[in-house]
Amino acid sequence: AAASGAGALATEARVKNLRPSQPGLVPGRIGSCFRSVAALATRLANGPTLAVLDLGAKNGVSPDIAQLMTSNILTVVGNSRRFSRVIGTREVEGMIGFEKQKQLLNCESTSCVAELAGAMGVDYVMQGDLGRLGSAWMFNLQLMNAHSTVVEARVSRTVKGGEDALLDAVAAEISA
Protein backbone atom coordinates (compact mmCIF):
# COMPACT_ATOMS: atom_id res chain seq x y z
CA ALA A 1 0.00 0.00 0.00
CA ALA A 2 2.90 2.32 0.77
CA ALA A 3 4.42 1.69 -2.66
CA SER A 4 1.18 2.49 -4.42
CA GLY A 5 0.81 5.63 -2.29
CA ALA A 6 4.30 6.77 -3.26
CA GLY A 7 3.57 5.99 -6.92
CA ALA A 8 0.42 8.08 -6.77
CA LEU A 9 2.36 10.99 -5.28
CA ALA A 10 5.00 10.73 -8.02
CA THR A 11 2.29 10.67 -10.71
CA GLU A 12 0.59 13.66 -9.10
CA ALA A 13 3.90 15.55 -9.07
CA ARG A 14 4.44 14.80 -12.79
CA VAL A 15 0.90 15.91 -13.65
CA LYS A 16 1.35 19.20 -11.77
CA ASN A 17 4.37 20.00 -13.94
CA LEU A 18 2.64 19.39 -17.26
CA ARG A 19 2.30 22.38 -19.51
CA PRO A 20 -0.42 22.73 -22.15
CA SER A 21 0.83 22.04 -25.63
CA GLN A 22 -1.97 23.62 -27.65
CA PRO A 23 -1.43 27.15 -28.91
CA GLY A 24 -3.70 29.73 -27.38
CA LEU A 25 -3.95 28.07 -23.98
CA VAL A 26 -2.66 29.94 -21.00
CA PRO A 27 0.75 28.49 -20.05
CA GLY A 28 1.02 27.03 -16.60
CA ARG A 29 0.26 23.92 -14.62
CA ILE A 30 -2.48 21.54 -15.67
CA GLY A 31 -4.86 23.18 -13.18
CA SER A 32 -4.40 26.51 -14.97
CA CYS A 33 -5.12 24.77 -18.25
CA PHE A 34 -8.37 23.34 -16.89
CA ARG A 35 -9.36 26.74 -15.50
CA SER A 36 -8.67 28.32 -18.91
CA VAL A 37 -10.78 25.69 -20.67
CA ALA A 38 -13.55 26.14 -18.10
CA ALA A 39 -13.45 29.92 -18.56
CA LEU A 40 -13.64 29.49 -22.33
CA ALA A 41 -16.57 27.08 -22.01
CA THR A 42 -18.40 29.51 -19.72
CA ARG A 43 -17.79 32.40 -22.11
CA LEU A 44 -19.01 30.34 -25.04
CA ALA A 45 -22.06 29.09 -23.15
CA ASN A 46 -23.02 32.64 -22.20
CA GLY A 47 -21.89 34.37 -25.38
CA PRO A 48 -24.05 35.84 -28.12
CA THR A 49 -25.92 33.66 -30.58
CA LEU A 50 -26.13 34.07 -34.36
CA ALA A 51 -28.41 32.99 -37.17
CA VAL A 52 -26.89 32.98 -40.65
CA LEU A 53 -29.57 33.34 -43.31
CA ASP A 54 -29.07 31.97 -46.81
CA LEU A 55 -27.24 34.34 -49.13
CA GLY A 56 -29.34 35.75 -51.91
CA ALA A 57 -28.16 34.69 -55.39
CA LYS A 58 -27.91 37.74 -57.64
CA ASN A 59 -26.93 38.46 -61.24
CA GLY A 60 -25.51 35.24 -62.64
CA VAL A 61 -24.95 33.30 -59.41
CA SER A 62 -26.82 30.04 -59.08
CA PRO A 63 -28.77 29.26 -55.92
CA ASP A 64 -26.47 26.25 -55.45
CA ILE A 65 -23.35 28.45 -55.32
CA ALA A 66 -25.07 30.85 -52.90
CA GLN A 67 -26.06 27.89 -50.69
CA LEU A 68 -22.51 26.50 -50.71
CA MET A 69 -21.15 29.91 -49.70
CA THR A 70 -23.75 30.12 -46.92
CA SER A 71 -22.60 26.72 -45.63
CA ASN A 72 -19.00 27.93 -45.76
CA ILE A 73 -19.91 31.05 -43.78
CA LEU A 74 -21.68 28.92 -41.16
CA THR A 75 -18.56 26.80 -40.75
CA VAL A 76 -16.11 29.71 -40.63
CA VAL A 77 -18.21 31.68 -38.14
CA GLY A 78 -18.83 28.58 -36.02
CA ASN A 79 -15.13 27.78 -35.89
CA SER A 80 -14.29 31.37 -34.91
CA ARG A 81 -15.88 30.82 -31.48
CA ARG A 82 -17.15 34.39 -31.45
CA PHE A 83 -20.67 33.10 -30.88
CA SER A 84 -21.91 30.49 -28.43
CA ARG A 85 -24.35 29.10 -31.00
CA VAL A 86 -24.49 29.53 -34.76
CA ILE A 87 -27.51 28.29 -36.68
CA GLY A 88 -28.45 28.31 -40.33
CA THR A 89 -31.65 28.35 -42.28
CA ARG A 90 -32.08 24.57 -42.00
CA GLU A 91 -32.19 24.84 -38.21
CA VAL A 92 -34.56 27.78 -38.49
CA GLU A 93 -36.90 25.69 -40.61
CA GLY A 94 -36.98 23.11 -37.83
CA MET A 95 -37.73 25.74 -35.17
CA ILE A 96 -40.62 27.61 -36.69
CA GLY A 97 -43.81 26.41 -38.34
CA PHE A 98 -44.40 26.16 -42.07
CA GLU A 99 -46.68 29.20 -42.28
CA LYS A 100 -44.24 31.33 -40.32
CA GLN A 101 -41.42 30.11 -42.59
CA LYS A 102 -43.26 31.31 -45.67
CA GLN A 103 -43.76 34.71 -44.06
CA LEU A 104 -40.30 35.16 -42.61
CA LEU A 105 -37.66 33.36 -44.64
CA ASN A 106 -38.01 35.60 -47.69
CA CYS A 107 -38.01 38.81 -45.72
CA GLU A 108 -35.51 41.59 -46.19
CA SER A 109 -36.87 44.45 -44.09
CA THR A 110 -35.28 45.13 -40.71
CA SER A 111 -38.52 44.54 -38.82
CA CYS A 112 -39.06 41.23 -40.60
CA VAL A 113 -35.53 40.04 -39.82
CA ALA A 114 -35.97 41.11 -36.18
CA GLU A 115 -39.19 39.10 -35.99
CA LEU A 116 -37.39 36.10 -37.46
CA ALA A 117 -34.56 36.45 -34.92
CA GLY A 118 -37.09 36.65 -32.12
CA ALA A 119 -38.71 33.44 -33.33
CA MET A 120 -35.28 31.77 -33.24
CA GLY A 121 -34.13 33.25 -29.95
CA VAL A 122 -30.83 34.60 -31.33
CA ASP A 123 -28.95 37.79 -30.56
CA TYR A 124 -27.62 38.51 -34.07
CA VAL A 125 -28.62 37.78 -37.64
CA MET A 126 -26.20 37.69 -40.57
CA GLN A 127 -27.64 38.09 -44.03
CA GLY A 128 -26.36 39.09 -47.42
CA ASP A 129 -26.10 38.35 -51.09
CA LEU A 130 -23.66 37.11 -53.67
CA GLY A 131 -23.54 38.16 -57.30
CA ARG A 132 -21.41 38.62 -60.40
CA LEU A 133 -20.36 41.97 -61.83
CA GLY A 134 -18.58 41.29 -65.08
CA SER A 135 -15.89 38.74 -64.32
CA ALA A 136 -15.77 39.63 -60.60
CA TRP A 137 -17.73 38.31 -57.64
CA MET A 138 -19.42 40.70 -55.24
CA PHE A 139 -20.55 39.69 -51.80
CA ASN A 140 -22.35 41.81 -49.26
CA LEU A 141 -22.86 40.81 -45.65
CA GLN A 142 -24.48 42.58 -42.75
CA LEU A 143 -24.66 41.71 -39.07
CA MET A 144 -27.77 42.96 -37.32
CA ASN A 145 -28.40 43.11 -33.59
CA ALA A 146 -31.71 41.29 -33.27
CA HIS A 147 -32.71 43.15 -30.10
CA SER A 148 -32.10 46.71 -31.26
CA THR A 149 -32.54 46.03 -35.02
CA VAL A 150 -29.38 48.04 -35.62
CA VAL A 151 -26.97 46.87 -38.30
CA GLU A 152 -23.70 46.71 -36.36
CA ALA A 153 -21.39 45.67 -39.18
CA ARG A 154 -21.40 45.64 -42.97
CA VAL A 155 -18.99 44.42 -45.58
CA SER A 156 -19.15 44.71 -49.35
CA ARG A 157 -16.31 43.22 -51.29
CA THR A 158 -15.48 42.59 -54.93
CA VAL A 159 -13.27 39.59 -55.67
CA LYS A 160 -11.56 38.78 -58.95
CA GLY A 161 -10.86 35.16 -59.76
CA GLY A 162 -12.65 31.87 -59.45
CA GLU A 163 -14.74 30.34 -56.73
CA ASP A 164 -11.63 29.44 -54.73
CA ALA A 165 -10.65 33.14 -54.56
CA LEU A 166 -14.20 33.91 -53.40
CA LEU A 167 -13.98 31.28 -50.63
CA ASP A 168 -10.68 32.74 -49.42
CA ALA A 169 -12.01 36.31 -49.47
CA VAL A 170 -15.18 35.47 -47.55
CA ALA A 171 -13.22 33.50 -44.93
CA ALA A 172 -10.72 36.36 -44.56
CA GLU A 173 -13.50 38.93 -44.05
CA ILE A 174 -15.25 36.83 -41.42
CA SER A 175 -12.05 35.94 -39.60
CA ALA A 176 -10.75 39.54 -39.52
N, C-alpha and C positions, 0 to 999 in steps of 0.2 A: 504494500500500500504506500510505503514511503517512497519507493522508486517511482510509482505512477504519479504521486504528488509532486515530486521533483521534476518529472517529465512535463507535467502540466504547467508548472511554473516556467520552465524553459521555453515551452511553446508560447505561453502568454508573453514572455519577454520578447520573443522574436516577432510576434504579431504587433506588439506595441511599436516596434521600430520599422514596420513596413511603411513605405511611402507610396502614395497613389501614382500610378504610371500613366493615367490618361491625361492628355492635355486639357487644360481648363479647370481641373480640380485644384482646390486649395492645397498646397503642399503641407505636409505635417503627418502626424501619426494617424493610424487607421481610424481612431475615434473622430479626428477632425474631418477625415474623408466622409465618414458616415454622417456627421453633422452637416457637411456641405451638401451631400446628396439629399438629406432630409429637408434642408432649407430650400433647395431647388424644387423638390417635389411639392412643398407647401406653396411656394411661389406659383408654380404651374397650376396647382389645384385651385388657387384663389385668383389666378390671373384672368385677363379679359378673354372673351370668347369671340369667335369670328365665323361668319357664314360667307363663303365664296360662291357667288352666283355665276352661272354659265356666261361666258363671254359671248357677246353678240357677234355674229359673223357678218361683216360688211364688205361691200365692193370686191368681189372676186375671191373671197375666202369661204371655203365650204364649211358647213356646220360641223363636219367631222374634225377638221383642223381646229376650229374654235373649241370644240369639246376636249380634244387632246391637250390644247394649251391650258384650258381650265383645270384639267386633271394635274398637269404639271405644276400649276400655281398652287393647287391644294397641297401637293407634296412638298414643294419648296417652303411654303408658309408653315406647314405642319412641322417640318424638320427644323425650322428656325427657332422654335420654342418660345416665340414671342407671345403666343396665345395658349391658354390652357386647353382649349378645344377648338378645332377647326372642322367645320362641316361644309359639305357641298350640296348641290341641288338634289342629288339622289337621297341624301339624308333628310332634306327638307320635305321631299315628296312623301317620305315615310312618316313625318311628324304632323303634317296638316292634311285635312280632308281633300277629296277630289275637287269639290266646288271651290274651296278656298284656293287650291292650287291654280285653277283656271283664272281666278281673279288676280292672284298675286304674282305668279311666276313670270308673267309678261309685263310687269309694271316697270316703269322707269322714273316716275315722279318720286320726289323725296318722301312725301307722305305715304305713298304706296310701299316703298322700300322699308320705311320705319314700321309700318304695320306688319310687313313680312317678318322683320327682325323680332318684333314683339311676339309673333306667333311661334318663332323658333327659340326665343329666350336667349338671344345672343347680344353682345355688347356692340359689335361692329359688323358692318356688311361691306364686302369688297365686290365691286361690279365694274364692268368695262366692256370694251369691244376690241375687235381685231379686224383689220382690213388691209387692202392693198392700195397703194398709190403709185402707179407706174410699176416699176420693178421693185419698189421698197415695201416693206411691211410697216404698218402703223398700229401700235397698240396704245390704248388709253385705259388707265385704271384709276379708280377712286375708292377711298376708304372713308366710310361714313360712320359717325357715332350714332348708334341706333337710338340712344336715349335723347340726345339733343337734336338729332337730324342734321347735324353740321358735318359737312365734308371736311375731314381733318387732313387729308393728304390726297394729292392728285399727281399722276405722272402721265405724260404723253410722249411717246418716243417713236422715232422712225428708225428702221433697221434695214440696211442693205444686205443682201445675201439670201441664202436659202433658209429653210426651216430650222437648220441647226444653229444658224446665227441668231434667229428669233428666239429659240430656246435659251441660248446663252444670255441674250439681252434681257429677257424677262426675269430669269433667275438672278442676274446681277442687280436689277432694279429692286427686286423684292428683298434681296439679302443686304442691300446697302443700308 
